[in-house]
Amino acid sequence: MKIDILSLFPEMFDGFLGTSIIKRAIDNGLVDIEVHNFRDYSLDKHKRVDDYPYGGGAGMVLMCEPIFRAIEDIRTDESVVIMLTPGGKTFKQEMAINLSKVKHLILLCGHYEGFDERIKTIVDMEVSIGDYVLTGGEIPAMVMTDAITRLIPGVITDESLDSESFNDGLLDYPVYTKPAEFRGMKVPDVLLSGHHQKISDYRNNERIKRTSEDRSDLIGGDDGGK
Ligand code: ADE
């Protein structure tokens, strides 16, 4: 898979792309991630990418020209072009799974007041990572890239993916490691029993219990503002 990220602040991605599982996925050739500065596509002699909004109002608006030119340069017939914006469709695990099967993703990060409305005509989807407003689309692009990359076959083990939260609409089961008792808090006996069937039943029950207690909205209930 190839992911191209268009941003005004490519340096924000250095730590993200150079660390842990994402770095390993890149090094192993499982994903190719390139960050572009769409300022490079500005035709303005001062490399300007934003201007005042028509009709007045606060902040600056990202202009059509550099963004159209960048996307037209980078996209292929296999590309899905995504605009990161708080008004987009909410990013969820199901969307991550679907997008992990795409050959080429282009993530467009906004900044300032937002994008000129006409930029929407050149994108395939508008996506938000949640109902809050960030200073730009860079962190949302990292969130999406991370959630999608870990689903690419070979990036992490199939076993890790099998039982994880949201896969089948349920949260993950609780996990423990050594010591068996810490400050009076004991690891449930069943996990020390070595009895595989009992452990599996315990974990399934915990998944249902946790989901109904913490995220009942996932199973058709009210989330109580969570
Ligand atoms: N840009 C600013 N806030 C955002 C959000 N919540 N999701 C996606 N892009 C954004």
Boltz pocket constraint, residues with backbone or C-beta under 6 A from the ligand:
constraints:
  - pocket:
      binder: B
      contacts: [[A, 84], [A, 85], [A, 86], [A, 110], [A, 127], [A, 128], [A, 129], [A, 130], [A, 131], [A, 132], [A, 133], [A, 134], [A, 135], [A, 136], [A, 137], [A, 140]]
      max_distance: 6.0
